Amino acid sequence: MNKKAISPLIATVLLIGLVVALAVLVTNWGLNYVKQTTERTEKTTKSALDCINNLDFDIKEVACDTGKIVIDNRGQAEILNITFRVHQVGDVIPSVFAGMPAFGVKTYFLTLGGASQVDAIATIKGDDGEPIICNQVIKERKLAC
């Protein structure tokens, strides 16, 4: 009869051990998930702040007949490259060009025939050296080409 009393005790200890092990696994997974999400959010926020604080450029001039576009970089960030999106009837044509140094002015030439709008999106270098596409700082110019 003594053996019957030990069996429920062993079952209870095993169940408690299983619950503790599962709790540790779930907690470990949850901590890793929260850590990864926090790191990703921190990196995204840092990139957005770099774009907003360090990038200041403008489309100074657009000539429909020659396709000339003048960009003035008044910010402290070097523009690695600049992407122009030319809006034509039913189509958007992207073009990527080399950028310019901080506080520089550069002229680009595109085909603007029939364009209604030109957008410019800059890519800058982040603190870690990785390129950041600043799609929250889009410069637009309405056209009548």
C-alpha angles and dihedrals in degrees: 000000000000090000092061092059093053095054096065089046092054091047091051092049091048092049092049090048091050092049092049091049091050091048091053092049094049092046092049092049091046093050092050091048093050091046093051092046091049092050092048092048092047092052092048092048092048091051092049092049091049090054095046097043103036105031121078116155135145141194100245101178139009124186114190096195096055099025089235117160121181118202122195115202105201095165132095093241122093111234107229094192138344127219119209120199113199112201111212129167105306094342141081116206117198122204126182122209136177114272133231140242124268113285091014134134121215136179122220130186124217137163104259102169109143093001119152098184143008123207126194123203120184130209117208135182116257126218090265091053094252118130116252119204104214099210091156090065102058117161116208133192122189113220140191100204 
